Amino acid sequence: MANRKPTQCEKVKEYLKEFGSITQMQALNDLGIMRLASRISELRERGENISGEFVKVKNRYGELCEIKRYFYARHNKAGAA
């Protein structure tokens, strides 16, 4: 089974490692994943330390709205190595 297709969770993990964060629109456009929040939940259940924050963006009409951006959480916030 060495030539198997990567799962959606594996695709999200790799995207986070490569780009640092992911939004629902990026998941849909870049990975073809419709339910990013579900994949994030599954990754968290598997022990991945993923955090999220709401960020403000403008929609196509120039209106401000909030979207969720997911990223790997840092283990220590104090900056200690």
C-alpha positions as a Markdown table, in Angstrom:
| # | Residue | x | y | z |
|---|---|---|---|---|
| 1 | Met | 0.0 | 0.0 | 0.0 |
| 2 | Ala | 2.9 | 2.3 | -0.6 |
| 3 | Asn | 1.1 | 4.1 | -3.4 |
| 4 | Arg | -2.0 | 5.0 | -1.4 |
| 5 | Lys | -3.7 | 8.4 | -1.7 |
| 6 | Pro | -3.1 | 10.7 | 1.4 |
| 7 | Thr | -6.0 | 11.3 | 3.7 |
| 8 | Gln | -7.6 | 14.7 | 4.1 |
| 9 | Cys | -6.0 | 14.9 | 7.6 |
| 10 | Glu | -2.6 | 14.1 | 6.2 |
| 11 | Lys | -3.1 | 16.8 | 3.6 |
| 12 | Val | -4.0 | 19.4 | 6.2 |
| 13 | Lys | -1.0 | 18.4 | 8.4 |
| 14 | Glu | 1.4 | 18.8 | 5.4 |
| 15 | Tyr | -0.2 | 22.2 | 4.5 |
| 16 | Leu | 0.2 | 23.5 | 8.0 |
| 17 | Lys | 3.8 | 22.4 | 8.0 |
| 18 | Glu | 4.5 | 24.0 | 4.7 |
| 19 | Phe | 2.6 | 27.2 | 5.0 |
| 20 | Gly | 2.2 | 27.7 | 8.7 |
| 21 | Ser | -1.6 | 28.2 | 8.8 |
| 22 | Ile | -4.8 | 27.3 | 6.9 |
| 23 | Thr | -8.3 | 28.8 | 6.5 |
| 24 | Gln | -11.4 | 27.1 | 5.1 |
| 25 | Met | -11.0 | 28.9 | 1.8 |
| 26 | Gln | -7.5 | 27.7 | 1.4 |
| 27 | Ala | -8.5 | 24.2 | 2.4 |
| 28 | Leu | -11.2 | 24.2 | -0.3 |
| 29 | Asn | -9.2 | 25.9 | -3.1 |
| 30 | Asp | -5.8 | 24.2 | -2.5 |
| 31 | Leu | -6.8 | 20.8 | -1.1 |
| 32 | Gly | -10.4 | 20.2 | -2.1 |
| 33 | Ile | -11.5 | 19.8 | 1.5 |
| 34 | Met | -14.9 | 21.1 | 2.3 |
| 35 | Arg | -15.1 | 20.5 | 6.1 |
| 36 | Leu | -11.8 | 21.8 | 7.5 |
| 37 | Ala | -13.1 | 22.2 | 11.1 |
| 38 | Ser | -13.9 | 18.4 | 11.1 |
| 39 | Arg | -10.4 | 17.5 | 9.9 |
| 40 | Ile | -8.9 | 19.8 | 12.6 |
| 41 | Ser | -11.0 | 18.2 | 15.2 |
| 42 | Glu | -9.8 | 14.7 | 14.1 |
| 43 | Leu | -6.2 | 15.9 | 14.1 |
| 44 | Arg | -6.6 | 17.2 | 17.7 |
| 45 | Glu | -8.1 | 13.9 | 18.8 |
| 46 | Arg | -5.0 | 12.3 | 17.4 |
| 47 | Gly | -2.8 | 14.5 | 19.6 |
| 48 | Glu | -1.9 | 17.3 | 17.2 |
| 49 | Asn | -1.5 | 20.6 | 19.0 |
| 50 | Ile | -3.5 | 22.9 | 16.6 |
| 51 | Ser | -4.8 | 26.2 | 17.7 |
| 52 | Gly | -7.1 | 28.6 | 15.9 |
| 53 | Glu | -8.0 | 32.3 | 15.9 |
| 54 | Phe | -10.5 | 34.5 | 14.2 |
| 55 | Val | -9.0 | 37.0 | 11.8 |
| 56 | Lys | -10.8 | 39.9 | 10.1 |
| 57 | Val | -10.9 | 40.0 | 6.3 |
| 58 | Lys | -12.9 | 41.8 | 3.8 |
| 59 | Asn | -15.4 | 39.9 | 1.7 |
| 60 | Arg | -16.1 | 40.5 | -2.0 |
| 61 | Tyr | -18.3 | 43.4 | -1.1 |
| 62 | Gly | -15.6 | 45.1 | 1.0 |
| 63 | Glu | -17.4 | 44.3 | 4.2 |
| 64 | Leu | -15.4 | 43.1 | 7.3 |
| 65 | Cys | -16.1 | 39.6 | 8.4 |
| 66 | Glu | -14.2 | 37.1 | 10.6 |
| 67 | Ile | -12.8 | 33.7 | 9.5 |
| 68 | Lys | -11.0 | 31.1 | 11.4 |
| 69 | Arg | -7.3 | 30.5 | 10.8 |
| 70 | Tyr | -5.7 | 27.3 | 12.2 |
| 71 | Phe | -2.0 | 26.8 | 13.0 |
| 72 | Tyr | 0.2 | 24.6 | 15.1 |
| 73 | Ala | 0.3 | 26.0 | 18.7 |
| 74 | Arg | 3.6 | 26.7 | 20.4 |
| 75 | His | 4.3 | 24.6 | 23.4 |
| 76 | Asn | 5.7 | 27.4 | 25.5 |
| 77 | Lys | 4.6 | 31.0 | 25.3 |
| 78 | Ala | 7.4 | 32.3 | 27.5 |
| 79 | Gly | 9.9 | 31.8 | 24.7 |
| 80 | Ala | 12.0 | 29.3 | 26.7 |
| 81 | Ala | 13.7 | 26.7 | 24.6 |
